[in-house]
């Protein structure tokens, strides 16, 4: 990145560090970037298209957040003329989320910040784990917390069509079932037991960054009829 990209006209910004009259020095009206991060993968490859945000204490007891700008592929500029601690969050496809903190100081004449320039190496996601994942792990109890081992637990897709439900599989733990191996998205959970009012629940099952099912732990307490 050229040095000019670290400096922008002050008129485009909302705040600058001002020199007080007693300083009697001529501070120019350009604004200097607070931090420039170079994002790289474990192999040194440029990481572009990341979502990079920074936050800092605004001096009034609050916290200000803003986006960093990607000036060039893999090069991100965070804030202008902001001194002190910048806390930076990084999210990029194929990599683990990262947090990075920089401390931004001032030049000797205190007219500008001194740009912190650092390289951040991101950790690649490990998507090799292909173990079977259940959409829901369901615990069924009475209202007083007693496990209901004889409950009928079923799941199905949350659609308008008349799609039959599938039985969940009981585990070795009394009152626990596993439902929907490898399923994700909007699902329905139907729980019935003799002598109890049934429950029909809509469950949103997300996937992680690798596209794998994220199991949802659900406890259903049935009310006696």
Biotite code that builds the C-alpha atoms (Angstrom):
import biotite.structure as struc

atoms = struc.array([
    struc.Atom([0.000, 0.000, 0.000], chain_id="A", res_id=1, res_name="UNK", atom_name="CA", element="C"),
    struc.Atom([1.353, 3.453, -0.817], chain_id="A", res_id=2, res_name="UNK", atom_name="CA", element="C"),
    struc.Atom([1.915, 5.913, 1.993], chain_id="A", res_id=3, res_name="UNK", atom_name="CA", element="C"),
    struc.Atom([-0.728, 8.193, 0.497], chain_id="A", res_id=4, res_name="UNK", atom_name="CA", element="C"),
    struc.Atom([-3.417, 5.638, 1.302], chain_id="A", res_id=5, res_name="UNK", atom_name="CA", element="C"),
    struc.Atom([-2.652, 6.023, 4.984], chain_id="A", res_id=6, res_name="UNK", atom_name="CA", element="C"),
    struc.Atom([-3.444, 9.732, 4.819], chain_id="A", res_id=7, res_name="UNK", atom_name="CA", element="C"),
    struc.Atom([-6.768, 11.300, 3.783], chain_id="A", res_id=8, res_name="UNK", atom_name="CA", element="C"),
    struc.Atom([-8.040, 14.888, 3.794], chain_id="A", res_id=9, res_name="UNK", atom_name="CA", element="C"),
    struc.Atom([-9.319, 15.947, 7.179], chain_id="A", res_id=10, res_name="UNK", atom_name="CA", element="C"),
    struc.Atom([-12.549, 17.281, 5.674], chain_id="A", res_id=11, res_name="UNK", atom_name="CA", element="C"),
    struc.Atom([-13.654, 13.689, 5.079], chain_id="A", res_id=12, res_name="UNK", atom_name="CA", element="C"),
    struc.Atom([-13.414, 12.866, 8.771], chain_id="A", res_id=13, res_name="UNK", atom_name="CA", element="C"),
    struc.Atom([-15.448, 13.801, 11.802], chain_id="A", res_id=14, res_name="UNK", atom_name="CA", element="C"),
    struc.Atom([-12.618, 14.249, 14.270], chain_id="A", res_id=15, res_name="UNK", atom_name="CA", element="C"),
    struc.Atom([-8.924, 15.079, 14.361], chain_id="A", res_id=16, res_name="UNK", atom_name="CA", element="C"),
    struc.Atom([-6.429, 15.430, 17.131], chain_id="A", res_id=17, res_name="UNK", atom_name="CA", element="C"),
    struc.Atom([-6.032, 19.178, 17.430], chain_id="A", res_id=18, res_name="UNK", atom_name="CA", element="C"),
    struc.Atom([-2.978, 21.077, 18.512], chain_id="A", res_id=19, res_name="UNK", atom_name="CA", element="C"),
    struc.Atom([-3.692, 23.596, 21.236], chain_id="A", res_id=20, res_name="UNK", atom_name="CA", element="C"),
    struc.Atom([-2.746, 27.262, 20.773], chain_id="A", res_id=21, res_name="UNK", atom_name="CA", element="C"),
    struc.Atom([-0.057, 27.016, 23.439], chain_id="A", res_id=22, res_name="UNK", atom_name="CA", element="C"),
    struc.Atom([1.779, 24.436, 21.301], chain_id="A", res_id=23, res_name="UNK", atom_name="CA", element="C"),
    struc.Atom([2.487, 27.159, 18.742], chain_id="A", res_id=24, res_name="UNK", atom_name="CA", element="C"),
    struc.Atom([3.219, 24.649, 16.021], chain_id="A", res_id=25, res_name="UNK", atom_name="CA", element="C"),
    struc.Atom([1.611, 24.280, 12.634], chain_id="A", res_id=26, res_name="UNK", atom_name="CA", element="C"),
    struc.Atom([-0.154, 20.915, 12.456], chain_id="A", res_id=27, res_name="UNK", atom_name="CA", element="C"),
    struc.Atom([-1.242, 20.109, 8.919], chain_id="A", res_id=28, res_name="UNK", atom_name="CA", element="C"),
    struc.Atom([-4.850, 19.244, 8.137], chain_id="A", res_id=29, res_name="UNK", atom_name="CA", element="C"),
    struc.Atom([-4.274, 15.706, 6.903], chain_id="A", res_id=30, res_name="UNK", atom_name="CA", element="C"),
    struc.Atom([-5.550, 12.674, 8.826], chain_id="A", res_id=31, res_name="UNK", atom_name="CA", element="C"),
    struc.Atom([-3.368, 9.634, 9.398], chain_id="A", res_id=32, res_name="UNK", atom_name="CA", element="C"),
    struc.Atom([-4.573, 6.033, 9.643], chain_id="A", res_id=33, res_name="UNK", atom_name="CA", element="C"),
    struc.Atom([-4.462, 4.528, 13.116], chain_id="A", res_id=34, res_name="UNK", atom_name="CA", element="C"),
    struc.Atom([-3.778, 0.915, 12.117], chain_id="A", res_id=35, res_name="UNK", atom_name="CA", element="C"),
    struc.Atom([-3.070, -1.045, 8.963], chain_id="A", res_id=36, res_name="UNK", atom_name="CA", element="C"),
    struc.Atom([-3.404, -4.831, 9.100], chain_id="A", res_id=37, res_name="UNK", atom_name="CA", element="C"),
    struc.Atom([-2.166, -7.285, 6.491], chain_id="A", res_id=38, res_name="UNK", atom_name="CA", element="C"),
    struc.Atom([-4.216, -10.496, 6.664], chain_id="A", res_id=39, res_name="UNK", atom_name="CA", element="C"),
    struc.Atom([-2.519, -13.726, 5.629], chain_id="A", res_id=40, res_name="UNK", atom_name="CA", element="C"),
    struc.Atom([-3.335, -17.419, 5.729], chain_id="A", res_id=41, res_name="UNK", atom_name="CA", element="C"),
    struc.Atom([-1.034, -20.038, 7.295], chain_id="A", res_id=42, res_name="UNK", atom_name="CA", element="C"),
    struc.Atom([0.727, -20.422, 3.924], chain_id="A", res_id=43, res_name="UNK", atom_name="CA", element="C"),
    struc.Atom([1.262, -16.674, 3.586], chain_id="A", res_id=44, res_name="UNK", atom_name="CA", element="C"),
    struc.Atom([-1.492, -16.217, 1.007], chain_id="A", res_id=45, res_name="UNK", atom_name="CA", element="C"),
    struc.Atom([-3.400, -12.933, 1.015], chain_id="A", res_id=46, res_name="UNK", atom_name="CA", element="C"),
    struc.Atom([-6.794, -13.096, 2.760], chain_id="A", res_id=47, res_name="UNK", atom_name="CA", element="C"),
    struc.Atom([-9.215, -10.695, 1.086], chain_id="A", res_id=48, res_name="UNK", atom_name="CA", element="C"),
    struc.Atom([-12.926, -10.096, 1.520], chain_id="A", res_id=49, res_name="UNK", atom_name="CA", element="C"),
    struc.Atom([-12.756, -10.425, 5.300], chain_id="A", res_id=50, res_name="UNK", atom_name="CA", element="C"),
    struc.Atom([-15.075, -8.596, 7.674], chain_id="A", res_id=51, res_name="UNK", atom_name="CA", element="C"),
    struc.Atom([-12.792, -6.510, 9.868], chain_id="A", res_id=52, res_name="UNK", atom_name="CA", element="C"),
    struc.Atom([-14.149, -4.190, 12.565], chain_id="A", res_id=53, res_name="UNK", atom_name="CA", element="C"),
    struc.Atom([-12.558, -2.124, 15.290], chain_id="A", res_id=54, res_name="UNK", atom_name="CA", element="C"),
    struc.Atom([-13.763, -0.605, 18.522], chain_id="A", res_id=55, res_name="UNK", atom_name="CA", element="C"),
    struc.Atom([-12.329, 1.855, 21.015], chain_id="A", res_id=56, res_name="UNK", atom_name="CA", element="C"),
    struc.Atom([-13.332, 3.657, 24.179], chain_id="A", res_id=57, res_name="UNK", atom_name="CA", element="C"),
    struc.Atom([-14.643, 7.050, 23.126], chain_id="A", res_id=58, res_name="UNK", atom_name="CA", element="C"),
    struc.Atom([-13.634, 8.838, 26.334], chain_id="A", res_id=59, res_name="UNK", atom_name="CA", element="C"),
    struc.Atom([-17.188, 9.404, 27.555], chain_id="A", res_id=60, res_name="UNK", atom_name="CA", element="C"),
    struc.Atom([-17.701, 5.962, 29.030], chain_id="A", res_id=61, res_name="UNK", atom_name="CA", element="C"),
    struc.Atom([-18.977, 4.471, 25.784], chain_id="A", res_id=62, res_name="UNK", atom_name="CA", element="C"),
    struc.Atom([-17.516, 2.305, 23.036], chain_id="A", res_id=63, res_name="UNK", atom_name="CA", element="C"),
    struc.Atom([-17.449, 3.278, 19.363], chain_id="A", res_id=64, res_name="UNK", atom_name="CA", element="C"),
    struc.Atom([-17.422, 0.567, 16.666], chain_id="A", res_id=65, res_name="UNK", atom_name="CA", element="C"),
    struc.Atom([-16.729, 0.883, 12.953], chain_id="A", res_id=66, res_name="UNK", atom_name="CA", element="C"),
    struc.Atom([-15.627, -1.105, 9.907], chain_id="A", res_id=67, res_name="UNK", atom_name="CA", element="C"),
    struc.Atom([-12.055, -1.213, 8.696], chain_id="A", res_id=68, res_name="UNK", atom_name="CA", element="C"),
    struc.Atom([-11.532, -0.406, 5.007], chain_id="A", res_id=69, res_name="UNK", atom_name="CA", element="C"),
    struc.Atom([-9.911, -2.867, 2.602], chain_id="A", res_id=70, res_name="UNK", atom_name="CA", element="C"),
    struc.Atom([-7.764, -0.541, 0.516], chain_id="A", res_id=71, res_name="UNK", atom_name="CA", element="C"),
    struc.Atom([-6.074, -3.372, -1.361], chain_id="A", res_id=72, res_name="UNK", atom_name="CA", element="C"),
    struc.Atom([-6.585, -7.171, -1.296], chain_id="A", res_id=73, res_name="UNK", atom_name="CA", element="C"),
    struc.Atom([-5.652, -8.309, 2.198], chain_id="A", res_id=74, res_name="UNK", atom_name="CA", element="C"),
    struc.Atom([-4.782, -4.793, 3.422], chain_id="A", res_id=75, res_name="UNK", atom_name="CA", element="C"),
    struc.Atom([-7.155, -3.224, 5.953], chain_id="A", res_id=76, res_name="UNK", atom_name="CA", element="C"),
    struc.Atom([-7.036, 0.276, 7.427], chain_id="A", res_id=77, res_name="UNK", atom_name="CA", element="C"),
    struc.Atom([-8.747, 0.769, 10.779], chain_id="A", res_id=78, res_name="UNK", atom_name="CA", element="C"),
    struc.Atom([-9.637, 4.281, 11.891], chain_id="A", res_id=79, res_name="UNK", atom_name="CA", element="C"),
    struc.Atom([-8.010, 7.661, 11.453], chain_id="A", res_id=80, res_name="UNK", atom_name="CA", element="C"),
    struc.Atom([-6.379, 9.816, 14.130], chain_id="A", res_id=81, res_name="UNK", atom_name="CA", element="C"),
    struc.Atom([-7.615, 7.534, 16.914], chain_id="A", res_id=82, res_name="UNK", atom_name="CA", element="C"),
    struc.Atom([-4.998, 6.983, 19.589], chain_id="A", res_id=83, res_name="UNK", atom_name="CA", element="C"),
    struc.Atom([-4.992, 4.470, 22.407], chain_id="A", res_id=84, res_name="UNK", atom_name="CA", element="C"),
    struc.Atom([-6.186, 0.877, 22.305], chain_id="A", res_id=85, res_name="UNK", atom_name="CA", element="C"),
    struc.Atom([-7.996, -0.424, 19.226], chain_id="A", res_id=86, res_name="UNK", atom_name="CA", element="C"),
    struc.Atom([-9.680, -3.816, 19.565], chain_id="A", res_id=87, res_name="UNK", atom_name="CA", element="C"),
    struc.Atom([-10.061, -5.443, 16.156], chain_id="A", res_id=88, res_name="UNK", atom_name="CA", element="C"),
    struc.Atom([-12.264, -8.414, 15.227], chain_id="A", res_id=89, res_name="UNK", atom_name="CA", element="C"),
    struc.Atom([-11.638, -10.445, 12.071], chain_id="A", res_id=90, res_name="UNK", atom_name="CA", element="C"),
    struc.Atom([-13.977, -12.875, 10.311], chain_id="A", res_id=91, res_name="UNK", atom_name="CA", element="C"),
    struc.Atom([-12.982, -14.503, 7.023], chain_id="A", res_id=92, res_name="UNK", atom_name="CA", element="C"),
    struc.Atom([-14.453, -17.452, 5.157], chain_id="A", res_id=93, res_name="UNK", atom_name="CA", element="C"),
    struc.Atom([-12.412, -20.605, 5.681], chain_id="A", res_id=94, res_name="UNK", atom_name="CA", element="C"),
    struc.Atom([-10.646, -19.277, 8.777], chain_id="A", res_id=95, res_name="UNK", atom_name="CA", element="C"),
    struc.Atom([-11.299, -19.155, 12.490], chain_id="A", res_id=96, res_name="UNK", atom_name="CA", element="C"),
    struc.Atom([-12.533, -15.818, 13.826], chain_id="A", res_id=97, res_name="UNK", atom_name="CA", element="C"),
    struc.Atom([-9.727, -13.770, 15.346], chain_id="A", res_id=98, res_name="UNK", atom_name="CA", element="C"),
    struc.Atom([-9.307, -10.901, 17.787], chain_id="A", res_id=99, res_name="UNK", atom_name="CA", element="C"),
    struc.Atom([-6.372, -8.508, 17.604], chain_id="A", res_id=100, res_name="UNK", atom_name="CA", element="C"),
    struc.Atom([-5.435, -5.507, 19.742], chain_id="A", res_id=101, res_name="UNK", atom_name="CA", element="C"),
    struc.Atom([-3.087, -2.663, 18.853], chain_id="A", res_id=102, res_name="UNK", atom_name="CA", element="C"),
    struc.Atom([-1.892, 0.311, 20.873], chain_id="A", res_id=103, res_name="UNK", atom_name="CA", element="C"),
    struc.Atom([-1.730, 3.495, 18.807], chain_id="A", res_id=104, res_name="UNK", atom_name="CA", element="C"),
    struc.Atom([0.576, 6.290, 19.946], chain_id="A", res_id=105, res_name="UNK", atom_name="CA", element="C"),
    struc.Atom([1.140, 9.887, 18.857], chain_id="A", res_id=106, res_name="UNK", atom_name="CA", element="C"),
    struc.Atom([3.982, 11.508, 16.968], chain_id="A", res_id=107, res_name="UNK", atom_name="CA", element="C"),
    struc.Atom([6.484, 13.557, 18.945], chain_id="A", res_id=108, res_name="UNK", atom_name="CA", element="C"),
    struc.Atom([4.716, 16.811, 18.081], chain_id="A", res_id=109, res_name="UNK", atom_name="CA", element="C"),
    struc.Atom([1.339, 15.193, 18.926], chain_id="A", res_id=110, res_name="UNK", atom_name="CA", element="C"),
    struc.Atom([-0.152, 16.410, 15.665], chain_id="A", res_id=111, res_name="UNK", atom_name="CA", element="C"),
    struc.Atom([-0.955, 12.909, 14.386], chain_id="A", res_id=112, res_name="UNK", atom_name="CA", element="C"),
    struc.Atom([-1.065, 9.291, 15.371], chain_id="A", res_id=113, res_name="UNK", atom_name="CA", element="C"),
    struc.Atom([1.744, 6.939, 14.407], chain_id="A", res_id=114, res_name="UNK", atom_name="CA", element="C"),
    struc.Atom([0.245, 4.276, 12.161], chain_id="A", res_id=115, res_name="UNK", atom_name="CA", element="C"),
    struc.Atom([0.595, 0.758, 13.561], chain_id="A", res_id=116, res_name="UNK", atom_name="CA", element="C"),
    struc.Atom([1.366, -1.661, 10.726], chain_id="A", res_id=117, res_name="UNK", atom_name="CA", element="C"),
    struc.Atom([1.096, -5.366, 11.539], chain_id="A", res_id=118, res_name="UNK", atom_name="CA", element="C"),
    struc.Atom([0.575, -8.699, 9.801], chain_id="A", res_id=119, res_name="UNK", atom_name="CA", element="C"),
    struc.Atom([-2.043, -11.062, 11.233], chain_id="A", res_id=120, res_name="UNK", atom_name="CA", element="C"),
    struc.Atom([-1.843, -14.744, 10.303], chain_id="A", res_id=121, res_name="UNK", atom_name="CA", element="C"),
    struc.Atom([-5.243, -16.430, 10.461], chain_id="A", res_id=122, res_name="UNK", atom_name="CA", element="C"),
    struc.Atom([-5.836, -20.048, 11.451], chain_id="A", res_id=123, res_name="UNK", atom_name="CA", element="C"),
    struc.Atom([-7.525, -22.198, 8.823], chain_id="A", res_id=124, res_name="UNK", atom_name="CA", element="C"),
    struc.Atom([-10.692, -24.012, 9.831], chain_id="A", res_id=125, res_name="UNK", atom_name="CA", element="C"),
    struc.Atom([-10.318, -27.737, 10.422], chain_id="A", res_id=126, res_name="UNK", atom_name="CA", element="C"),
    struc.Atom([-13.172, -29.258, 8.436], chain_id="A", res_id=127, res_name="UNK", atom_name="CA", element="C"),
    struc.Atom([-11.745, -32.782, 8.375], chain_id="A", res_id=128, res_name="UNK", atom_name="CA", element="C"),
    struc.Atom([-13.996, -34.018, 11.183], chain_id="A", res_id=129, res_name="UNK", atom_name="CA", element="C"),
    struc.Atom([-16.802, -35.864, 9.397], chain_id="A", res_id=130, res_name="UNK", atom_name="CA", element="C"),
    struc.Atom([-18.264, -37.593, 12.451], chain_id="A", res_id=131, res_name="UNK", atom_name="CA", element="C"),
    struc.Atom([-22.037, -38.006, 12.405], chain_id="A", res_id=132, res_name="UNK", atom_name="CA", element="C"),
    struc.Atom([-23.837, -35.091, 14.037], chain_id="A", res_id=133, res_name="UNK", atom_name="CA", element="C"),
    struc.Atom([-27.409, -35.156, 15.231], chain_id="A", res_id=134, res_name="UNK", atom_name="CA", element="C"),
    struc.Atom([-29.617, -32.124, 14.734], chain_id="A", res_id=135, res_name="UNK", atom_name="CA", element="C"),
    struc.Atom([-31.195, -32.418, 18.181], chain_id="A", res_id=136, res_name="UNK", atom_name="CA", element="C"),
    struc.Atom([-30.420, -34.070, 21.483], chain_id="A", res_id=137, res_name="UNK", atom_name="CA", element="C"),
    struc.Atom([-33.730, -34.122, 23.326], chain_id="A", res_id=138, res_name="UNK", atom_name="CA", element="C"),
    struc.Atom([-34.372, -34.698, 27.012], chain_id="A", res_id=139, res_name="UNK", atom_name="CA", element="C"),
    struc.Atom([-38.009, -35.400, 27.949], chain_id="A", res_id=140, res_name="UNK", atom_name="CA", element="C"),
    struc.Atom([-39.200, -34.948, 31.526], chain_id="A", res_id=141, res_name="UNK", atom_name="CA", element="C"),
    struc.Atom([-42.338, -34.313, 33.504], chain_id="A", res_id=142, res_name="UNK", atom_name="CA", element="C"),
    struc.Atom([-42.866, -30.836, 34.921], chain_id="A", res_id=143, res_name="UNK", atom_name="CA", element="C"),
    struc.Atom([-41.176, -31.913, 38.156], chain_id="A", res_id=144, res_name="UNK", atom_name="CA", element="C"),
    struc.Atom([-38.044, -32.978, 36.243], chain_id="A", res_id=145, res_name="UNK", atom_name="CA", element="C"),
    struc.Atom([-38.524, -36.765, 36.275], chain_id="A", res_id=146, res_name="UNK", atom_name="CA", element="C"),
    struc.Atom([-37.295, -38.383, 33.010], chain_id="A", res_id=147, res_name="UNK", atom_name="CA", element="C"),
    struc.Atom([-40.015, -39.873, 30.799], chain_id="A", res_id=148, res_name="UNK", atom_name="CA", element="C"),
    struc.Atom([-38.388, -42.925, 29.266], chain_id="A", res_id=149, res_name="UNK", atom_name="CA", element="C"),
    struc.Atom([-41.598, -44.084, 27.544], chain_id="A", res_id=150, res_name="UNK", atom_name="CA", element="C"),
    struc.Atom([-42.164, -40.883, 25.574], chain_id="A", res_id=151, res_name="UNK", atom_name="CA", element="C"),
    struc.Atom([-42.679, -40.957, 21.808], chain_id="A", res_id=152, res_name="UNK", atom_name="CA", element="C"),
    struc.Atom([-40.226, -38.490, 20.234], chain_id="A", res_id=153, res_name="UNK", atom_name="CA", element="C"),
    struc.Atom([-40.333, -37.737, 16.496], chain_id="A", res_id=154, res_name="UNK", atom_name="CA", element="C"),
    struc.Atom([-38.943, -35.117, 14.156], chain_id="A", res_id=155, res_name="UNK", atom_name="CA", element="C"),
    struc.Atom([-39.733, -33.857, 10.661], chain_id="A", res_id=156, res_name="UNK", atom_name="CA", element="C"),
    struc.Atom([-38.990, -31.011, 8.252], chain_id="A", res_id=157, res_name="UNK", atom_name="CA", element="C"),
    struc.Atom([-40.842, -27.759, 8.870], chain_id="A", res_id=158, res_name="UNK", atom_name="CA", element="C"),
    struc.Atom([-42.803, -27.759, 5.591], chain_id="A", res_id=159, res_name="UNK", atom_name="CA", element="C"),
    struc.Atom([-46.427, -27.368, 4.580], chain_id="A", res_id=160, res_name="UNK", atom_name="CA", element="C"),
    struc.Atom([-46.592, -30.743, 2.837], chain_id="A", res_id=161, res_name="UNK", atom_name="CA", element="C"),
    struc.Atom([-47.845, -33.804, 4.656], chain_id="A", res_id=162, res_name="UNK", atom_name="CA", element="C"),
    struc.Atom([-44.396, -35.290, 5.305], chain_id="A", res_id=163, res_name="UNK", atom_name="CA", element="C"),
    struc.Atom([-44.328, -38.162, 7.800], chain_id="A", res_id=164, res_name="UNK", atom_name="CA", element="C"),
    struc.Atom([-42.336, -37.736, 10.981], chain_id="A", res_id=165, res_name="UNK", atom_name="CA", element="C"),
    struc.Atom([-39.360, -39.951, 11.749], chain_id="A", res_id=166, res_name="UNK", atom_name="CA", element="C"),
    struc.Atom([-38.748, -41.563, 15.119], chain_id="A", res_id=167, res_name="UNK", atom_name="CA", element="C"),
    struc.Atom([-35.826, -40.264, 17.147], chain_id="A", res_id=168, res_name="UNK", atom_name="CA", element="C"),
    struc.Atom([-33.355, -42.771, 18.546], chain_id="A", res_id=169, res_name="UNK", atom_name="CA", element="C"),
    struc.Atom([-33.232, -43.347, 22.318], chain_id="A", res_id=170, res_name="UNK", atom_name="CA", element="C"),
    struc.Atom([-29.838, -43.175, 24.005], chain_id="A", res_id=171, res_name="UNK", atom_name="CA", element="C"),
    struc.Atom([-28.468, -45.085, 26.977], chain_id="A", res_id=172, res_name="UNK", atom_name="CA", element="C"),
    struc.Atom([-29.537, -42.173, 29.178], chain_id="A", res_id=173, res_name="UNK", atom_name="CA", element="C"),
    struc.Atom([-33.115, -42.468, 30.403], chain_id="A", res_id=174, res_name="UNK", atom_name="CA", element="C"),
    struc.Atom([-35.327, -39.820, 28.806], chain_id="A", res_id=175, res_name="UNK", atom_name="CA", element="C"),
    struc.Atom([-32.810, -38.770, 26.130], chain_id="A", res_id=176, res_name="UNK", atom_name="CA", element="C"),
    struc.Atom([-33.221, -39.069, 22.336], chain_id="A", res_id=177, res_name="UNK", atom_name="CA", element="C"),
    struc.Atom([-31.169, -38.192, 19.259], chain_id="A", res_id=178, res_name="UNK", atom_name="CA", element="C"),
    struc.Atom([-33.021, -36.758, 16.256], chain_id="A", res_id=179, res_name="UNK", atom_name="CA", element="C"),
    struc.Atom([-32.184, -35.979, 12.624], chain_id="A", res_id=180, res_name="UNK", atom_name="CA", element="C"),
    struc.Atom([-28.684, -37.244, 11.832], chain_id="A", res_id=181, res_name="UNK", atom_name="CA", element="C"),
    struc.Atom([-26.928, -34.686, 9.628], chain_id="A", res_id=182, res_name="UNK", atom_name="CA", element="C"),
    struc.Atom([-30.053, -32.521, 9.280], chain_id="A", res_id=183, res_name="UNK", atom_name="CA", element="C"),
    struc.Atom([-30.145, -28.729, 9.554], chain_id="A", res_id=184, res_name="UNK", atom_name="CA", element="C"),
    struc.Atom([-32.504, -25.825, 8.944], chain_id="A", res_id=185, res_name="UNK", atom_name="CA", element="C"),
    struc.Atom([-36.074, -25.450, 10.173], chain_id="A", res_id=186, res_name="UNK", atom_name="CA", element="C"),
    struc.Atom([-37.244, -28.698, 11.774], chain_id="A", res_id=187, res_name="UNK", atom_name="CA", element="C"),
    struc.Atom([-40.234, -29.774, 13.845], chain_id="A", res_id=188, res_name="UNK", atom_name="CA", element="C"),
    struc.Atom([-40.044, -31.807, 17.049], chain_id="A", res_id=189, res_name="UNK", atom_name="CA", element="C"),
    struc.Atom([-43.082, -33.746, 18.275], chain_id="A", res_id=190, res_name="UNK", atom_name="CA", element="C"),
    struc.Atom([-43.056, -35.175, 21.808], chain_id="A", res_id=191, res_name="UNK", atom_name="CA", element="C"),
    struc.Atom([-45.880, -37.303, 23.210], chain_id="A", res_id=192, res_name="UNK", atom_name="CA", element="C"),
    struc.Atom([-46.300, -39.433, 26.328], chain_id="A", res_id=193, res_name="UNK", atom_name="CA", element="C"),
    struc.Atom([-49.288, -41.216, 27.805], chain_id="A", res_id=194, res_name="UNK", atom_name="CA", element="C"),
    struc.Atom([-50.992, -39.099, 30.450], chain_id="A", res_id=195, res_name="UNK", atom_name="CA", element="C"),
    struc.Atom([-49.272, -35.880, 29.301], chain_id="A", res_id=196, res_name="UNK", atom_name="CA", element="C"),
    struc.Atom([-50.116, -33.066, 26.898], chain_id="A", res_id=197, res_name="UNK", atom_name="CA", element="C"),
    struc.Atom([-48.054, -33.320, 23.704], chain_id="A", res_id=198, res_name="UNK", atom_name="CA", element="C"),
    struc.Atom([-45.561, -30.658, 22.605], chain_id="A", res_id=199, res_name="UNK", atom_name="CA", element="C"),
    struc.Atom([-44.835, -29.573, 19.026], chain_id="A", res_id=200, res_name="UNK", atom_name="CA", element="C"),
    struc.Atom([-41.751, -27.362, 18.710], chain_id="A", res_id=201, res_name="UNK", atom_name="CA", element="C"),
    struc.Atom([-40.117, -25.562, 15.796], chain_id="A", res_id=202, res_name="UNK", atom_name="CA", element="C"),
    struc.Atom([-36.332, -25.847, 16.021], chain_id="A", res_id=203, res_name="UNK", atom_name="CA", element="C"),
    struc.Atom([-33.789, -23.956, 13.927], chain_id="A", res_id=204, res_name="UNK", atom_name="CA", element="C"),
    struc.Atom([-30.657, -26.075, 13.496], chain_id="A", res_id=205, res_name="UNK", atom_name="CA", element="C"),
    struc.Atom([-27.695, -24.056, 12.142], chain_id="A", res_id=206, res_name="UNK", atom_name="CA", element="C"),
    struc.Atom([-24.492, -25.220, 10.495], chain_id="A", res_id=207, res_name="UNK", atom_name="CA", element="C"),
    struc.Atom([-20.947, -24.165, 11.355], chain_id="A", res_id=208, res_name="UNK", atom_name="CA", element="C"),
    struc.Atom([-18.372, -22.558, 9.065], chain_id="A", res_id=209, res_name="UNK", atom_name="CA", element="C"),
    struc.Atom([-17.613, -25.963, 7.553], chain_id="A", res_id=210, res_name="UNK", atom_name="CA", element="C"),
    struc.Atom([-21.268, -26.650, 6.753], chain_id="A", res_id=211, res_name="UNK", atom_name="CA", element="C"),
    struc.Atom([-21.628, -29.228, 9.529], chain_id="A", res_id=212, res_name="UNK", atom_name="CA", element="C"),
    struc.Atom([-24.740, -29.582, 11.670], chain_id="A", res_id=213, res_name="UNK", atom_name="CA", element="C"),
    struc.Atom([-24.586, -27.798, 15.030], chain_id="A", res_id=214, res_name="UNK", atom_name="CA", element="C"),
    struc.Atom([-26.521, -30.026, 17.480], chain_id="A", res_id=215, res_name="UNK", atom_name="CA", element="C"),
    struc.Atom([-29.222, -28.340, 19.542], chain_id="A", res_id=216, res_name="UNK", atom_name="CA", element="C"),
    struc.Atom([-29.728, -29.438, 23.155], chain_id="A", res_id=217, res_name="UNK", atom_name="CA", element="C"),
    struc.Atom([-33.436, -29.345, 23.971], chain_id="A", res_id=218, res_name="UNK", atom_name="CA", element="C"),
    struc.Atom([-35.303, -30.156, 27.170], chain_id="A", res_id=219, res_name="UNK", atom_name="CA", element="C"),
    struc.Atom([-39.059, -30.725, 26.895], chain_id="A", res_id=220, res_name="UNK", atom_name="CA", element="C"),
    struc.Atom([-41.057, -30.760, 30.129], chain_id="A", res_id=221, res_name="UNK", atom_name="CA", element="C"),
    struc.Atom([-44.505, -32.247, 29.494], chain_id="A", res_id=222, res_name="UNK", atom_name="CA", element="C"),
    struc.Atom([-47.505, -31.125, 31.521], chain_id="A", res_id=223, res_name="UNK", atom_name="CA", element="C"),
    struc.Atom([-49.736, -33.809, 33.016], chain_id="A", res_id=224, res_name="UNK", atom_name="CA", element="C"),
    struc.Atom([-53.256, -33.952, 31.585], chain_id="A", res_id=225, res_name="UNK", atom_name="CA", element="C"),
])
